[in-house]
């Protein structure tokens, strides 16, 4: 009887010990799984205000590019013309800023500053202001010469400005190419139809030579006019920063005129 009770107590103790080990093993396994999950998870990235600003900048640039493509391909021809005019003017202004800034800095670095110094005073300051206006006159003269050359004013032999039939289809690679007038089936004074590789193509009657000179003149005239304008702004800024004008706000305002 005593042996039986002893065996029962031992069995109970063994069962309790086994249950304790099982619980500890389950807890250890759970902790191990949690540690593995924590190691597998990447830490959350914190975005700084600079990151947010860059993301908005990228989205804004993408939206702006989409808006430009939408406007230059609009159905209304007036909207397309004004959209291309704004794009053309904007590109001309920024290109003129970069070109004038680079050329002006080179001119000052190699010709003006070695003689007058970076910050001249007294009489040398007046000479520096005069150099600014002289640079403006140079750009103004260059603008007129470029306009005269691009408009074919300086050429002795003038090209005939006769109207010709040209392809009028902006989706074709040969848009603007001249076609033989004998192959044109005219439907009016300025519009017609021709066949190229058995394909019907719209054509129009235009003065190609005059339009080429006009577009070339507008391009270079606008660019050089902006550069001459920036040269005048720079010269006026030098005048306003001179000793005589910087001491009196009234004279600084008068220098604008």
C-alpha positions, 0 to 999 in steps of 0.5 A, a space after each residue: 500500500 505504501 509502495 502504491 501511494 509512493 508511486 502515485 505521488 511520483 507520478 503526480 510529481 512527474 506529471 507536474 514537472 512535465 507540464 512545467 517544462 511544456 509550458 516553459 517550452 511553449 513560452 520560449 517558442 512564442 518568444 522566439 517567434 516574436 523575436 524573429 518577427 521583430 527582426 524580419 520587420 523593417 523599421 518604419 522610415 520617417 519622412 523629413 520636411 525636405 522629403 515631403 517638399 521634394 515629393 510635392 515638387 516632383 508631383 507639381 512638375 509632372 502635373 505642369 508637364 501634363 498641362 503643357 502637353 494638353 494645351 499645345 495639343 488643344 483642339 482650338 487653334 488659338 489656344 495652341 498658338 498662345 500656348 506655344 507663344 508662352 513656351 517660346 517666350 519663357 524659354 527665350 527669357 531663361 536662355 537669355 538670362 543664362 547666356 548673358 550672366 555667363 558672358 557678362 561674368 567672363 567679361 568682368 573677370 578678364 577685362 574689367 576687374 583686373 583694371 578697376 578692381 572688384 569693388 572700385 571707389 571714387 572715379 573708378 566707380 564711375 568708370 565701372 558704371 560707364 562700362 556697364 552702359 557700354 556693355 549694354 550698347 554692345 548688346 543693343 548693336 549686336 541685336 540690330 545686326 542679328 536682326 538685319 542678317 536673319 531678315 536677309 537685309 544684308 544679303 545682296 541677292 534676294 531670294 524670290 518670295 513666291 508662294 508654293 504648295 507645301 504639305 500641311 499635316 503636323 502629324 507627318 514627318 514631311 510637314 512643310 515640305 514643298 510639293 509639285 503644284 501640278 500634283 495638287 488638286 486645288 479646293 481654293 486659293 490657299 488649301 488643296 489635296 495631293 496624293 503621296 504614295 497613294 495617300 491623300 495629304 492636305 496641302 496649303 499655299 504659303 510663302 515658305 521663304 518669307 515665313 522662314 525668314 520671319 521665324 528665324 528673325 523672331 527667334 534671334 531677335 527675341 533672344 538678343 532683345 532679352 540679352 540687351 534688356 538684361 544688360 540694361 538692368 545690370 547697368 542700371 543696378 550699377 548706377 543705383 549702387 554708386 555713391 551718388 545714387 545710393 545715399 538718396 532714394 530720390 536719385 535712385 528712383 530717378 535713375 530708373 528713367 
